[in-house]
Amino acid sequence: MAKPNYKFDKRQRDLAKKKQQDEKLLRKRAKNAAAGADETSVAQPDAPSNGAAATAES
């Protein structure tokens, strides 16, 4: 009977764990980016887009 290759098994577990962590990080970033985009889209219509419009109104 062949000996088990524990190093290979450990490497595979480590790779799977890293992949899962990377996917979780990407989901968090996407969620934060979506939340940030919603906040900025709400705030932008109230604020003037350039300085010329602000001086013309004054």
C-alpha positions in Angstrom: 0.0 0.0 0.0 1.3 3.5 -0.9 2.1 6.0 1.8 -0.2 9.0 2.2 1.3 12.2 0.9 0.5 14.6 3.7 2.3 17.5 2.2 0.2 17.4 -0.9 -3.0 17.2 1.2 -1.9 20.1 3.3 -1.0 22.2 0.2 -4.5 21.5 -1.3 -6.2 22.5 1.9 -4.1 25.7 2.1 -4.9 26.6 -1.5 -8.6 26.0 -1.0 -8.6 28.2 2.2 -6.7 31.0 0.4 -9.2 30.9 -2.5 -12.1 31.1 -0.1 -10.6 34.0 1.7 -9.9 35.8 -1.6 -13.5 35.3 -2.7 -14.7 36.6 0.6 -12.5 39.7 0.3 -13.8 40.3 -3.2 -17.4 40.1 -2.0 -16.7 42.6 0.8 -15.0 45.0 -1.6 -18.0 44.7 -4.1 -20.4 45.3 -1.2 -18.5 48.3 0.0 -18.1 49.7 -3.5 -21.8 49.4 -4.1 -22.6 51.1 -0.8 -20.1 53.8 -1.6 -21.5 54.4 -5.0 -25.0 54.7 -3.6 -23.9 57.3 -1.1 -22.0 59.4 -3.6 -24.8 59.3 -6.2 -27.2 60.7 -3.5 -24.7 63.4 -2.4 -23.7 64.6 -5.9 -27.0 66.1 -7.1 -27.1 68.5 -4.1 -23.5 69.7 -4.5 -22.4 71.8 -7.5 -20.3 69.8 -10.0 -17.8 72.6 -10.6 -16.6 75.9 -9.1 -18.1 78.1 -12.0 -21.6 77.1 -11.1 -21.1 78.0 -7.5 -19.7 81.4 -8.3 -22.5 82.1 -10.8 -25.1 81.4 -8.1 -23.5 83.8 -5.5 
